[in-house]
Amino acid sequence: MNVLPTELFAALSHDTRLRCVLLLRVFEELCVCDLTHAIGTAQPHMSRHLAQLRQAGLVSDRKDGLWVHYRINPELPAWVTALLDQTAQGVACLQPYERDLAALTQVSSRQGQTRCA
């Protein structure tokens, strides 16, 4: 997979997209409702930004009934993965990233329950 640096940085330049990618690094897979809950934004806004991340090749998705689940694209080049890892490490204690993770961790503690009901 070929990712151009200019396309990568353009995709990550919006706060919502960066926050989504950083959350997807921590959790294997998240549905749109998980991300809207954690980030506190409306579903159409979230879906639009996730579509842009998908077009840039940063995330992949799968449908499960009415829900769409997203994950970091496993085919990303090593340099992109390293950049995401370094970014996540650098902002872990900053807001809103720390708050996003805490909100999503609370939701994910309900494992076994349908989160998107």
Backbone bond lengths (Angstrom), bond angles and torsions (degrees), N, CA, C in turn:
res aa  C-N    CA-C-N  psi(-1)  N-CA   C-N-CA  omega(-1)  CA-C   N-CA-C  phi
1 M - - - 1.448 - - 1.521 108.83 -
2 N 1.303 116.31 134.46 1.452 122.16 -179.40 1.521 109.50 -108.58
3 V 1.322 116.86 120.68 1.465 122.64 176.97 1.518 107.52 -118.00
4 L 1.315 115.85 122.08 1.462 119.77 177.39 1.521 109.37 -81.03
5 P 1.320 117.28 135.67 1.470 119.92 -179.45 1.527 113.12 -54.77
6 T 1.329 117.48 -40.14 1.466 119.53 -178.88 1.526 111.12 -64.25
7 E 1.337 117.38 -37.82 1.464 120.87 178.26 1.530 111.01 -70.64
8 L 1.325 116.78 -38.34 1.461 120.82 178.11 1.526 110.31 -61.43
9 F 1.323 116.32 -51.94 1.463 119.29 -177.15 1.526 111.81 -67.85
10 A 1.318 117.67 -32.26 1.469 119.65 175.14 1.525 110.07 -64.95
11 A 1.333 117.14 -41.26 1.463 120.76 -179.76 1.521 111.48 -66.01
12 L 1.320 117.11 -35.53 1.469 120.95 -177.61 1.525 113.12 -89.20
13 S 1.327 117.58 -0.92 1.465 120.24 -174.43 1.522 113.74 -75.75
14 H 1.317 117.98 -15.57 1.463 120.10 177.58 1.522 109.32 -94.82
15 D 1.313 115.77 136.67 1.459 122.55 -176.34 1.534 112.36 -53.89
16 T 1.312 118.07 -45.33 1.468 120.84 -178.30 1.522 111.07 -63.06
17 R 1.327 117.17 -43.63 1.466 120.05 -179.02 1.524 111.59 -66.70
18 L 1.321 117.44 -42.18 1.461 120.34 178.38 1.529 110.36 -63.03
19 R 1.311 117.13 -44.28 1.460 120.98 179.73 1.530 110.98 -61.67
20 C 1.318 116.99 -41.30 1.468 120.41 177.94 1.524 111.30 -61.51
21 V 1.308 116.73 -48.56 1.466 120.85 -178.22 1.527 110.58 -61.35
22 L 1.315 117.12 -41.43 1.460 119.36 -179.67 1.523 111.51 -66.41
23 L 1.322 118.08 -36.65 1.467 120.38 175.61 1.526 111.20 -69.05
24 L 1.319 116.91 -39.76 1.462 120.33 179.33 1.527 112.20 -66.50
25 R 1.310 117.71 -23.42 1.473 120.73 174.44 1.515 111.20 -65.02
26 V 1.343 116.01 -35.88 1.458 121.33 -175.31 1.526 111.67 -82.29
27 F 1.320 116.15 -41.92 1.458 121.76 -177.04 1.520 108.65 -104.55
28 E 1.297 116.28 135.80 1.466 120.39 -175.42 1.521 112.17 -56.81
29 E 1.320 115.23 -42.47 1.458 120.26 -175.94 1.521 108.59 -154.10
30 L 1.327 115.73 139.54 1.464 120.82 179.77 1.514 109.77 -136.42
31 C 1.329 115.50 144.16 1.457 119.03 174.61 1.528 108.88 -89.95
32 V 1.299 115.47 167.31 1.459 120.97 -177.70 1.526 110.68 -57.93
33 C 1.335 117.24 -39.79 1.465 119.28 -177.86 1.523 111.53 -65.55
34 D 1.330 118.61 -33.63 1.468 120.87 175.48 1.529 110.39 -62.25
35 L 1.306 115.46 -45.68 1.462 120.36 -177.93 1.524 111.67 -68.82
36 T 1.326 118.10 -39.57 1.467 119.63 177.84 1.526 110.39 -64.08
37 H 1.331 116.51 -38.12 1.463 120.23 177.76 1.527 111.05 -64.06
38 A 1.303 117.05 -49.11 1.463 120.96 -175.79 1.521 112.10 -65.39
39 I 1.318 116.71 -42.36 1.458 120.74 -174.51 1.526 111.71 -89.44
40 G 1.337 116.40 -22.01 1.457 120.45 177.37 1.512 113.92 76.28
41 T 1.314 115.27 43.14 1.457 119.93 179.83 1.529 109.57 -126.56
42 A 1.298 116.84 166.92 1.462 122.01 -179.20 1.528 110.87 -75.06
43 Q 1.306 115.65 150.88 1.472 121.79 -178.13 1.532 112.88 -57.86
44 P 1.343 120.49 -45.33 1.469 118.45 179.59 1.535 112.74 -61.08
45 H 1.325 116.20 -38.98 1.468 121.05 177.71 1.531 109.73 -61.88
46 M 1.331 115.80 -46.39 1.465 120.81 -179.01 1.524 110.80 -63.59
47 S 1.322 116.66 -46.56 1.469 120.53 -178.19 1.523 111.62 -61.08
48 R 1.325 116.62 -38.10 1.474 120.11 179.28 1.525 109.99 -63.45
49 H 1.321 117.15 -44.21 1.465 119.94 -178.80 1.529 112.25 -71.39
50 L 1.319 116.83 -34.93 1.468 119.52 175.72 1.528 110.59 -65.59
51 A 1.323 116.81 -37.08 1.470 120.33 176.84 1.525 110.22 -62.62
52 Q 1.320 117.60 -38.60 1.461 120.63 178.35 1.528 111.08 -67.19
53 L 1.332 116.64 -38.15 1.467 119.81 176.18 1.521 111.08 -65.54
54 R 1.314 116.50 -37.39 1.463 120.79 178.35 1.527 110.12 -66.97
55 Q 1.321 116.88 -42.85 1.469 120.59 178.61 1.523 111.55 -62.68
56 A 1.317 116.92 -33.63 1.466 121.15 178.70 1.525 111.94 -78.03
57 G 1.337 116.85 -8.82 1.457 120.99 178.27 1.514 114.40 85.81
58 L 1.333 117.73 7.87 1.463 120.50 -177.48 1.527 112.79 -80.62
59 V 1.321 117.00 -30.39 1.461 120.17 179.38 1.524 109.25 -128.21
60 S 1.315 114.43 157.18 1.457 121.09 171.91 1.521 106.54 -121.37
61 D 1.320 116.41 162.19 1.455 119.60 -177.42 1.521 110.84 -136.85
62 R 1.330 114.22 163.57 1.458 120.98 172.88 1.517 107.55 -146.49
63 K 1.310 115.10 143.78 1.465 120.83 178.20 1.513 109.38 -90.97
64 D 1.329 114.99 142.91 1.458 122.90 175.99 1.520 106.26 -139.02
65 G 1.327 116.03 90.44 1.459 119.76 -175.02 1.519 109.72 66.13
66 L 1.326 115.82 -122.21 1.457 120.66 -179.72 1.520 113.28 -83.01
67 W 1.319 117.04 -12.83 1.457 120.87 -172.12 1.522 112.20 -101.91
68 V 1.311 113.82 150.07 1.458 121.33 175.07 1.527 106.44 -115.89
69 H 1.317 115.53 128.66 1.461 122.33 -179.62 1.522 108.47 -109.18
70 Y 1.317 115.30 139.93 1.462 122.05 -177.41 1.512 110.70 -118.57
71 R 1.319 114.82 152.34 1.458 122.13 175.53 1.525 107.63 -149.70
72 I 1.338 115.46 160.97 1.463 119.96 173.68 1.524 107.22 -64.10
73 N 1.303 116.58 136.26 1.459 121.00 -180.00 1.534 109.20 -62.16
74 P 1.328 117.98 118.81 1.471 120.01 -177.52 1.526 113.50 -68.66
75 E 1.312 117.88 -11.32 1.461 121.40 -179.48 1.525 113.62 -94.17
76 L 1.330 117.10 9.30 1.472 119.06 179.04 1.522 110.54 -61.68
77 P 1.314 117.06 143.70 1.463 119.83 176.41 1.531 110.33 -63.55
78 A 1.319 116.12 155.69 1.468 122.14 -177.95 1.526 111.74 -58.17
79 W 1.322 118.09 -36.55 1.466 119.84 -177.97 1.524 111.17 -65.86
80 V 1.347 117.31 -33.14 1.462 120.88 178.45 1.529 109.34 -71.48
81 T 1.315 116.81 -44.95 1.462 121.09 178.40 1.526 110.57 -60.09
82 A 1.321 116.81 -42.96 1.469 120.64 178.70 1.530 110.94 -63.57
83 L 1.318 116.89 -39.98 1.460 120.97 178.65 1.529 110.74 -63.95
84 L 1.330 116.64 -43.55 1.466 120.44 178.56 1.528 110.74 -64.72
85 D 1.315 116.84 -41.58 1.466 120.66 178.30 1.528 110.99 -61.39
86 Q 1.316 116.55 -45.80 1.464 121.30 -179.33 1.525 110.67 -64.92
87 T 1.314 117.12 -41.01 1.466 120.86 178.54 1.524 110.52 -63.31
88 A 1.325 116.56 -46.78 1.464 120.59 179.91 1.523 111.08 -59.38
89 Q 1.305 116.25 -42.67 1.459 120.94 179.47 1.537 110.84 -64.19
90 G 1.311 116.27 -39.56 1.464 120.64 -177.23 1.521 114.54 -71.73
91 V 1.334 117.29 -27.63 1.472 120.02 -176.31 1.528 113.06 -108.11
92 A 1.323 117.64 5.24 1.470 121.53 -173.76 1.521 113.65 -54.89
93 C 1.305 118.09 -33.52 1.472 121.35 -177.46 1.522 112.62 -100.20
94 L 1.319 117.37 7.86 1.465 121.22 -179.66 1.519 110.55 -99.93
95 Q 1.327 115.30 154.26 1.459 120.49 174.23 1.521 108.19 -90.44
96 P 1.287 120.01 144.12 1.459 129.34 9.29 1.532 113.91 -92.36
97 Y 1.321 117.30 3.12 1.466 121.27 -172.65 1.532 112.17 -63.89
98 E 1.314 117.06 -42.46 1.464 120.88 179.02 1.535 110.09 -64.57
99 R 1.315 117.21 -41.99 1.470 122.46 179.18 1.540 110.92 -65.32
100 D 1.327 116.85 -40.90 1.476 120.72 178.10 1.522 110.31 -58.98
101 L 1.308 115.75 -47.15 1.459 120.69 -178.43 1.529 110.85 -63.53
102 A 1.313 116.92 -42.26 1.468 120.49 179.25 1.528 110.64 -63.21
103 A 1.320 117.83 -42.89 1.467 121.27 179.79 1.519 111.02 -63.48
104 L 1.306 116.63 -41.23 1.458 120.06 -178.58 1.519 111.61 -74.86
105 T 1.303 117.61 -32.48 1.464 121.01 176.78 1.519 110.25 -64.01
106 Q 1.319 117.84 -39.23 1.464 121.38 176.99 1.518 111.21 -63.27
107 V 1.319 117.75 -42.30 1.464 121.99 178.99 1.515 110.12 -66.48
108 S 1.336 117.50 -42.94 1.460 120.45 -175.71 1.527 111.95 -71.15
109 S 1.336 117.62 -14.81 1.456 119.43 178.30 1.525 111.61 -72.31
110 R 1.331 116.78 -7.27 1.457 120.88 178.02 1.525 110.90 -91.76
111 Q 1.307 118.56 30.44 1.466 122.19 -176.71 1.524 110.10 -51.00
112 G 1.305 113.92 144.69 1.449 119.96 -177.99 1.516 111.75 92.67
113 Q 1.316 117.34 -13.82 1.444 121.26 177.99 1.522 108.07 -104.23
114 T 1.312 116.11 152.82 1.453 120.10 176.46 1.513 108.36 -77.18
115 R 1.322 116.04 117.32 1.452 120.59 -178.22 1.513 111.20 -81.42
116 C 1.295 117.07 -23.79 1.461 120.05 -172.21 1.520 111.70 -106.53
117 A 1.292 117.04 36.08 1.465 119.34 -178.21 1.504 110.31 -80.71
